[in-house]
Structures are given as structure tokens and as C-alpha cells.
Amino acid sequence: MKKVLPIAEPKIVSYLHHAYQTSIIGNDEKAVPWILSHYIQLYYDGNKALPVQFYMPDETGYTWNITCPWLDVQVIKKETLAAFHTDIINFIIHAVKNDSYVFTYVNEKYIPYKTSYQKKNYSHMFMIYGYDLNKQVFHHLGYNNRVFGSVDVKFSDFKDAYYNNPEYIFHSHDKLCMIQLSKTFCYDFNVNRVYGELQALLHSKRQQQFNDDPNHVFGLDVYKSLEGIVEENLQNGVELKIQPFLLLAEHKKLMQERLKYMNGLKLFDSLDGECNRYRKLEQRLIAMRNLALLYNRTKRVEAMRNLLCELDSIRNEEADILELIIQRMNYE
């Protein structure tokens, strides 16, 4: 006996919470206007390991939450499940059987295909979208052998990873979420919101601010922060993080999709030129990601010096494109 819930190709895979969110809501075309009205502003919270993120805070200001208005989420603490002597495998099977995706945190030291497997404790987000009782496996979506995709995880391995996870870093790590696509939420493309977010991106300003931490950077200023972190890593011979370049490339890909959608609404003059320029930025950022991968293998610093100039060039090019889009939208 088995069951597999539908998953769409996620629009973002640089960080798992966005990948999980868009892989679920991507199953419904009605979610497209919401997606394209969000995922615009960029953010750096001072953590050098995560120099570029989408700014998508929940109601508490937490930016790593999988929840969004398109998802109906039931949350239960792991200690509550333990208090009722709940068999976690049967619990998850029952949840999936009732059309719920399951999201929680596990210790990847016990999960094959993970980079931490049998090496070190690492509490990380984990989504299940199906099961096969004959094979005794869950269907899992995530990074496996550094490649994003689906794999089967044995019930026994998941159980070890779930129960041997002492590293609760954030408040979400001690919970289990059962997630369904909302049947009632609806959302029209919000031109005013998009205009405001584009302004905030261009001028690096804070729209929704939960604290006054001076280390927090918004908008196009994240490029400067990333340049500083890359230069510091090169000087110290430290590996470069790949996610920032991937996220920036995904940001440009989403901008193209957003501009094409806006063209379809016929509210403004054609944005085809700006869309093509964003396509070229996406290609340049993918090339930069590949260059960073090469550096991590060879540690040849010389080739990476051009990367710093390229980041500055891309920032200036994007600023110019945004100015034109905002003028075209004419929402002054």
C-alpha cells in the first residue's frame, strides 16, 4: 500500500523552506499571483553563512518559516506527541493518508544521502510527501548528495533521525507540521505591493521591520555585503557558499516571470526589454555559481577576483533595470 501527494517543480531551491513552500503551492495555478506578488525583496541578517535571502517574514519576523496564506498548517510539539506515546511512523502515515504533507526537523546524521550522514549531528528541515508500506519507506524532498530532488528514506532511518535530534537551534525545530493546500484562500496579483517592493529593492529600504538591528541589510545593498564576505573568504582560503549565487539567479528568473505576467495584464507599456536584461543577469549569476564551485575544488584565487567586479556590475545593471520598470509602472 502506498500514497504519494503531488509536488510541483519548486521555483526556488536555494533554501529548503522556499523549495517546500513552492513545491506545494505550485500545484495550484491560482497561487501564481501570490507568488509573483512576493519573493521580491532581498535581505541579509548579518549571518555570514547566509549572506542573501528572500525577505519573507512571518507575523513574528521569523524569515525561515514554511507557512504562507496558501497553506493550512497544523502544528504540534514533539514533546506532546511523546507524552501520548505516539508512534511517529504511524502518525506520519496517517497524516499523508489524509492528504497532509509533513514537515519537521530531523538529525541528518542518520539519513543516507545527506552530507552529514554518519559524520556529525545536524538538525535540518525535512519534508515527507508520501509513503510505501511494502518498501517501508517515506518519500522525501530535499538535498541528497548535494542535488535537490526526491529520495526514499527507510522508516527505520527516519525514526533514528527524528528521535536522536538534540540540536534545537530555533523555536521551530521542536515541532511537527501537517500541511495542506488551502481550499479557501484566494489572491489577486497586487500591483501596488509589487511597486512598493520594487522601490524597496532598488533603494535598499525596510518596509516591514521587526527590529532595528544595524547588521540587517536590505535590497540591492546585499550585493555589497556578499562582496565583502566573498573577499574575506578568498583571503582566508575558506570555501565559498553556493546558495547566494543560486538564490540571486532564482530571483532574476522570478523577475522575468513577474514581468511576463505583468505584460499579460496589459497595464503598462511592454516590459520585454527589461525581461531580456534580467534573463542575461540570471545567466551571469549561474556562471558565477559555477565559478564558485570551481574555486571550491581548486582554491585558485586569481579567477575569483573578477567575481567581485562582476557582482558590482550586476548590482548596477539591476538598479538601472529597476529604475526603468518603476518608471514604466508610473505609480508616482
Contacts in CASP RR format, 6 or more apart in sequence:
PFRMAT RR
TARGET T0000
AUTHOR 0000-0000-0000
METHOD contacts of the structure
MODEL  1
MKKVLPIAEPKIVSYLHHAYQTSIIGNDEKAVPWILSHYIQLYYDGNKAL
PVQFYMPDETGYTWNITCPWLDVQVIKKETLAAFHTDIINFIIHAVKNDS
YVFTYVNEKYIPYKTSYQKKNYSHMFMIYGYDLNKQVFHHLGYNNRVFGS
VDVKFSDFKDAYYNNPEYIFHSHDKLCMIQLSKTFCYDFNVNRVYGELQA
LLHSKRQQQFNDDPNHVFGLDVYKSLEGIVEENLQNGVELKIQPFLLLAE
HKKLMQERLKYMNGLKLFDSLDGECNRYRKLEQRLIAMRNLALLYNRTKR
VEAMRNLLCELDSIRNEEADILELIIQRMNYE
1 132 0 8 1.000
1 133 0 8 1.000
1 134 0 8 1.000
2 130 0 8 1.000
2 131 0 8 1.000
2 132 0 8 1.000
2 133 0 8 1.000
2 134 0 8 1.000
2 135 0 8 1.000
3 96 0 8 1.000
3 97 0 8 1.000
3 130 0 8 1.000
3 131 0 8 1.000
4 129 0 8 1.000
4 130 0 8 1.000
4 139 0 8 1.000
5 96 0 8 1.000
5 99 0 8 1.000
5 101 0 8 1.000
5 129 0 8 1.000
5 130 0 8 1.000
6 27 0 8 1.000
7 23 0 8 1.000
7 24 0 8 1.000
7 27 0 8 1.000
7 129 0 8 1.000
7 141 0 8 1.000
7 150 0 8 1.000
8 22 0 8 1.000
8 23 0 8 1.000
8 24 0 8 1.000
8 25 0 8 1.000
8 26 0 8 1.000
8 27 0 8 1.000
9 23 0 8 1.000
10 18 0 8 1.000
10 19 0 8 1.000
10 20 0 8 1.000
10 21 0 8 1.000
10 22 0 8 1.000
10 23 0 8 1.000
10 26 0 8 1.000
10 148 0 8 1.000
11 18 0 8 1.000
11 22 0 8 1.000
11 26 0 8 1.000
11 35 0 8 1.000
11 39 0 8 1.000
11 250 0 8 1.000
11 253 0 8 1.000
11 254 0 8 1.000
11 257 0 8 1.000
12 18 0 8 1.000
12 19 0 8 1.000
12 22 0 8 1.000
12 39 0 8 1.000
12 54 0 8 1.000
12 247 0 8 1.000
12 250 0 8 1.000
12 254 0 8 1.000
13 19 0 8 1.000
13 148 0 8 1.000
13 246 0 8 1.000
13 250 0 8 1.000
14 243 0 8 1.000
14 246 0 8 1.000
14 247 0 8 1.000
14 250 0 8 1.000
15 53 0 8 1.000
15 64 0 8 1.000
15 243 0 8 1.000
15 247 0 8 1.000
16 124 0 8 1.000
16 125 0 8 1.000
16 127 0 8 1.000
16 142 0 8 1.000
16 143 0 8 1.000
17 64 0 8 1.000
17 65 0 8 1.000
17 66 0 8 1.000
17 125 0 8 1.000
18 39 0 8 1.000
18 54 0 8 1.000
18 56 0 8 1.000
19 141 0 8 1.000
19 142 0 8 1.000
19 148 0 8 1.000
20 66 0 8 1.000
20 101 0 8 1.000
20 103 0 8 1.000
20 125 0 8 1.000
20 127 0 8 1.000
20 141 0 8 1.000
21 66 0 8 1.000
21 67 0 8 1.000
21 68 0 8 1.000
21 71 0 8 1.000
22 35 0 8 1.000
23 141 0 8 1.000
24 70 0 8 1.000
24 71 0 8 1.000
24 101 0 8 1.000
24 179 0 8 1.000
24 181 0 8 1.000
25 31 0 8 1.000
25 34 0 8 1.000
25 35 0 8 1.000
25 68 0 8 1.000
25 70 0 8 1.000
25 71 0 8 1.000
25 181 0 8 1.000
26 32 0 8 1.000
26 35 0 8 1.000
27 181 0 8 1.000
28 70 0 8 1.000
28 181 0 8 1.000
30 186 0 8 1.000
30 187 0 8 1.000
31 70 0 8 1.000
31 187 0 8 1.000
32 261 0 8 1.000
33 187 0 8 1.000
33 188 0 8 1.000
33 189 0 8 1.000
33 190 0 8 1.000
33 261 0 8 1.000
34 68 0 8 1.000
34 69 0 8 1.000
34 70 0 8 1.000
34 187 0 8 1.000
35 254 0 8 1.000
36 189 0 8 1.000
36 194 0 8 1.000
36 254 0 8 1.000
36 257 0 8 1.000
36 258 0 8 1.000
36 261 0 8 1.000
37 187 0 8 1.000
37 189 0 8 1.000
37 190 0 8 1.000
37 193 0 8 1.000
37 194 0 8 1.000
38 56 0 8 1.000
38 197 0 8 1.000
39 54 0 8 1.000
39 56 0 8 1.000
39 251 0 8 1.000
39 254 0 8 1.000
40 194 0 8 1.000
40 197 0 8 1.000
40 198 0 8 1.000
40 200 0 8 1.000
40 201 0 8 1.000
40 255 0 8 1.000
40 258 0 8 1.000
41 54 0 8 1.000
41 55 0 8 1.000
41 197 0 8 1.000
41 200 0 8 1.000
41 201 0 8 1.000
41 207 0 8 1.000
41 218 0 8 1.000
41 219 0 8 1.000
42 52 0 8 1.000
42 53 0 8 1.000
42 54 0 8 1.000
42 55 0 8 1.000
42 201 0 8 1.000
42 218 0 8 1.000
42 219 0 8 1.000
42 220 0 8 1.000
42 222 0 8 1.000
42 248 0 8 1.000
42 251 0 8 1.000
43 52 0 8 1.000
43 53 0 8 1.000
43 54 0 8 1.000
43 55 0 8 1.000
43 63 0 8 1.000
43 216 0 8 1.000
43 217 0 8 1.000
43 218 0 8 1.000
43 219 0 8 1.000
43 222 0 8 1.000
44 50 0 8 1.000
44 51 0 8 1.000
44 52 0 8 1.000
44 53 0 8 1.000
44 216 0 8 1.000
44 217 0 8 1.000
44 218 0 8 1.000
44 221 0 8 1.000
44 222 0 8 1.000
44 225 0 8 1.000
44 226 0 8 1.000
45 53 0 8 1.000
45 63 0 8 1.000
45 213 0 8 1.000
45 215 0 8 1.000
45 216 0 8 1.000
46 213 0 8 1.000
46 215 0 8 1.000
46 216 0 8 1.000
46 217 0 8 1.000
46 225 0 8 1.000
48 229 0 8 1.000
48 232 0 8 1.000
49 241 0 8 1.000
50 241 0 8 1.000
50 243 0 8 1.000
51 222 0 8 1.000
51 225 0 8 1.000
51 226 0 8 1.000
51 229 0 8 1.000
51 241 0 8 1.000
51 244 0 8 1.000
52 222 0 8 1.000
52 225 0 8 1.000
52 226 0 8 1.000
52 243 0 8 1.000
52 244 0 8 1.000
52 247 0 8 1.000
52 248 0 8 1.000
53 63 0 8 1.000
53 247 0 8 1.000
54 63 0 8 1.000
54 247 0 8 1.000
54 251 0 8 1.000
55 63 0 8 1.000
55 208 0 8 1.000
55 218 0 8 1.000
56 63 0 8 1.000
56 68 0 8 1.000
57 63 0 8 1.000
57 208 0 8 1.000
57 210 0 8 1.000
58 65 0 8 1.000
58 67 0 8 1.000
60 210 0 8 1.000
61 210 0 8 1.000
62 170 0 8 1.000
62 171 0 8 1.000
62 172 0 8 1.000
64 170 0 8 1.000
64 172 0 8 1.000
65 172 0 8 1.000
66 73 0 8 1.000
66 103 0 8 1.000
66 125 0 8 1.000
66 177 0 8 1.000
66 179 0 8 1.000
67 73 0 8 1.000
67 177 0 8 1.000
69 182 0 8 1.000
69 185 0 8 1.000
69 187 0 8 1.000
70 181 0 8 1.000
70 182 0 8 1.000
70 185 0 8 1.000
70 187 0 8 1.000
71 179 0 8 1.000
71 180 0 8 1.000
71 181 0 8 1.000
71 182 0 8 1.000
72 179 0 8 1.000
72 180 0 8 1.000
72 181 0 8 1.000
72 182 0 8 1.000
72 183 0 8 1.000
73 177 0 8 1.000
73 178 0 8 1.000
73 179 0 8 1.000
74 100 0 8 1.000
74 177 0 8 1.000
74 178 0 8 1.000
74 179 0 8 1.000
75 175 0 8 1.000
75 176 0 8 1.000
75 177 0 8 1.000
76 175 0 8 1.000
76 176 0 8 1.000
76 178 0 8 1.000
77 174 0 8 1.000
77 175 0 8 1.000
77 176 0 8 1.000
78 104 0 8 1.000
78 174 0 8 1.000
78 175 0 8 1.000
78 176 0 8 1.000
79 174 0 8 1.000
81 88 0 8 1.000
81 91 0 8 1.000
81 176 0 8 1.000
88 158 0 8 1.000
88 159 0 8 1.000
88 162 0 8 1.000
88 163 0 8 1.000
89 155 0 8 1.000
89 158 0 8 1.000
89 159 0 8 1.000
92 102 0 8 1.000
92 128 0 8 1.000
92 131 0 8 1.000
92 138 0 8 1.000
93 131 0 8 1.000
93 133 0 8 1.000
95 102 0 8 1.000
95 178 0 8 1.000
96 102 0 8 1.000
96 128 0 8 1.000
96 129 0 8 1.000
96 130 0 8 1.000
96 131 0 8 1.000
99 180 0 8 1.000
100 178 0 8 1.000
100 179 0 8 1.000
100 180 0 8 1.000
101 127 0 8 1.000
101 128 0 8 1.000
101 129 0 8 1.000
101 178 0 8 1.000
101 179 0 8 1.000
101 180 0 8 1.000
102 127 0 8 1.000
102 128 0 8 1.000
102 129 0 8 1.000
102 176 0 8 1.000
102 177 0 8 1.000
102 178 0 8 1.000
102 179 0 8 1.000
103 125 0 8 1.000
103 126 0 8 1.000
103 127 0 8 1.000
103 128 0 8 1.000
103 176 0 8 1.000
103 177 0 8 1.000
103 179 0 8 1.000
104 125 0 8 1.000
104 126 0 8 1.000
104 162 0 8 1.000
104 175 0 8 1.000
104 176 0 8 1.000
104 177 0 8 1.000
105 123 0 8 1.000
105 124 0 8 1.000
105 125 0 8 1.000
105 126 0 8 1.000
105 165 0 8 1.000
105 168 0 8 1.000
105 172 0 8 1.000
105 173 0 8 1.000
105 174 0 8 1.000
105 175 0 8 1.000
106 123 0 8 1.000
106 124 0 8 1.000
106 126 0 8 1.000
106 158 0 8 1.000
106 161 0 8 1.000
106 162 0 8 1.000
106 165 0 8 1.000
107 121 0 8 1.000
107 122 0 8 1.000
107 123 0 8 1.000
107 160 0 8 1.000
107 161 0 8 1.000
107 162 0 8 1.000
107 164 0 8 1.000
107 165 0 8 1.000
107 166 0 8 1.000
107 167 0 8 1.000
108 114 0 8 1.000
108 115 0 8 1.000
108 116 0 8 1.000
108 117 0 8 1.000
108 122 0 8 1.000
108 123 0 8 1.000
108 124 0 8 1.000
108 126 0 8 1.000
108 161 0 8 1.000
109 116 0 8 1.000
109 117 0 8 1.000
109 118 0 8 1.000
109 119 0 8 1.000
109 120 0 8 1.000
109 121 0 8 1.000
109 122 0 8 1.000
109 161 0 8 1.000
109 164 0 8 1.000
110 117 0 8 1.000
110 157 0 8 1.000
110 160 0 8 1.000
110 161 0 8 1.000
110 164 0 8 1.000
111 117 0 8 1.000
111 126 0 8 1.000
111 153 0 8 1.000
111 157 0 8 1.000
111 158 0 8 1.000
111 161 0 8 1.000
112 153 0 8 1.000
112 157 0 8 1.000
113 144 0 8 1.000
113 145 0 8 1.000
113 151 0 8 1.000
114 122 0 8 1.000
114 124 0 8 1.000
114 143 0 8 1.000
114 144 0 8 1.000
115 145 0 8 1.000
115 146 0 8 1.000
116 122 0 8 1.000
116 124 0 8 1.000
121 165 0 8 1.000
121 166 0 8 1.000
121 167 0 8 1.000
122 167 0 8 1.000
123 165 0 8 1.000
123 167 0 8 1.000
123 168 0 8 1.000
123 169 0 8 1.000
123 173 0 8 1.000
126 140 0 8 1.000
126 142 0 8 1.000
126 161 0 8 1.000
127 140 0 8 1.000
127 141 0 8 1.000
127 142 0 8 1.000
128 138 0 8 1.000
128 139 0 8 1.000
128 140 0 8 1.000
128 158 0 8 1.000
129 139 0 8 1.000
129 140 0 8 1.000
129 141 0 8 1.000
130 138 0 8 1.000
130 139 0 8 1.000
131 137 0 8 1.000
131 138 0 8 1.000
131 139 0 8 1.000
132 139 0 8 1.000
132 152 0 8 1.000
135 152 0 8 1.000
136 154 0 8 1.000
136 155 0 8 1.000
136 156 0 8 1.000
137 152 0 8 1.000
137 153 0 8 1.000
137 154 0 8 1.000
137 155 0 8 1.000
138 152 0 8 1.000
138 153 0 8 1.000
138 155 0 8 1.000
138 158 0 8 1.000
139 150 0 8 1.000
139 151 0 8 1.000
139 152 0 8 1.000
140 150 0 8 1.000
140 151 0 8 1.000
140 152 0 8 1.000
140 153 0 8 1.000
141 149 0 8 1.000
141 150 0 8 1.000
142 148 0 8 1.000
142 149 0 8 1.000
142 150 0 8 1.000
142 151 0 8 1.000
143 149 0 8 1.000
144 151 0 8 1.000
165 173 0 8 1.000
167 173 0 8 1.000
168 174 0 8 1.000
189 261 0 8 1.000
189 262 0 8 1.000
189 265 0 8 1.000
191 262 0 8 1.000
191 265 0 8 1.000
191 267 0 8 1.000
191 329 0 8 1.000
191 331 0 8 1.000
192 331 0 8 1.000
194 258 0 8 1.000
194 262 0 8 1.000
195 326 0 8 1.000
195 329 0 8 1.000
195 331 0 8 1.000
196 207 0 8 1.000
197 207 0 8 1.000
198 322 0 8 1.000
198 325 0 8 1.000
198 326 0 8 1.000
198 329 0 8 1.000
199 205 0 8 1.000
199 326 0 8 1.000
200 206 0 8 1.000
200 207 0 8 1.000
200 218 0 8 1.000
200 219 0 8 1.000
201 219 0 8 1.000
201 220 0 8 1.000
201 322 0 8 1.000
202 219 0 8 1.000
202 220 0 8 1.000
202 319 0 8 1.000
202 322 0 8 1.000
202 323 0 8 1.000
202 326 0 8 1.000
203 219 0 8 1.000
204 217 0 8 1.000
204 218 0 8 1.000
204 219 0 8 1.000
204 220 0 8 1.000
204 221 0 8 1.000
205 218 0 8 1.000
205 219 0 8 1.000
206 216 0 8 1.000
206 218 0 8 1.000
217 224 0 8 1.000
217 225 0 8 1.000
220 315 0 8 1.000
220 318 0 8 1.000
220 319 0 8 1.000
220 322 0 8 1.000
223 311 0 8 1.000
223 312 0 8 1.000
223 314 0 8 1.000
223 315 0 8 1.000
224 315 0 8 1.000
226 244 0 8 1.000
226 311 0 8 1.000
227 308 0 8 1.000
227 311 0 8 1.000
227 312 0 8 1.000
230 240 0 8 1.000
230 304 0 8 1.000
230 307 0 8 1.000
230 308 0 8 1.000
230 311 0 8 1.000
231 308 0 8 1.000
232 238 0 8 1.000
233 239 0 8 1.000
233 240 0 8 1.000
234 240 0 8 1.000
234 301 0 8 1.000
234 304 0 8 1.000
234 305 0 8 1.000
237 299 0 8 1.000
237 301 0 8 1.000
239 296 0 8 1.000
240 292 0 8 1.000
240 295 0 8 1.000
240 296 0 8 1.000
240 304 0 8 1.000
241 292 0 8 1.000
242 289 0 8 1.000
242 292 0 8 1.000
242 293 0 8 1.000
242 296 0 8 1.000
245 285 0 8 1.000
245 286 0 8 1.000
245 288 0 8 1.000
245 289 0 8 1.000
245 292 0 8 1.000
246 289 0 8 1.000
248 285 0 8 1.000
248 314 0 8 1.000
249 282 0 8 1.000
249 285 0 8 1.000
249 286 0 8 1.000
249 289 0 8 1.000
252 278 0 8 1.000
252 279 0 8 1.000
252 281 0 8 1.000
252 282 0 8 1.000
252 285 0 8 1.000
252 318 0 8 1.000
253 282 0 8 1.000
255 275 0 8 1.000
255 278 0 8 1.000
256 275 0 8 1.000
256 278 0 8 1.000
256 279 0 8 1.000
256 282 0 8 1.000
259 271 0 8 1.000
259 274 0 8 1.000
259 275 0 8 1.000
259 278 0 8 1.000
259 325 0 8 1.000
260 271 0 8 1.000
260 275 0 8 1.000
262 268 0 8 1.000
262 271 0 8 1.000
263 270 0 8 1.000
263 271 0 8 1.000
263 272 0 8 1.000
263 275 0 8 1.000
267 329 0 8 1.000
268 328 0 8 1.000
268 329 0 8 1.000
268 330 0 8 1.000
269 328 0 8 1.000
271 325 0 8 1.000
271 328 0 8 1.000
274 321 0 8 1.000
274 324 0 8 1.000
274 325 0 8 1.000
274 328 0 8 1.000
277 317 0 8 1.000
277 321 0 8 1.000
278 321 0 8 1.000
281 314 0 8 1.000
281 317 0 8 1.000
281 318 0 8 1.000
281 321 0 8 1.000
284 310 0 8 1.000
284 314 0 8 1.000
285 314 0 8 1.000
288 307 0 8 1.000
288 310 0 8 1.000
288 311 0 8 1.000
291 303 0 8 1.000
291 304 0 8 1.000
291 307 0 8 1.000
292 304 0 8 1.000
292 307 0 8 1.000
294 300 0 8 1.000
294 303 0 8 1.000
295 301 0 8 1.000
295 303 0 8 1.000
295 304 0 8 1.000
END
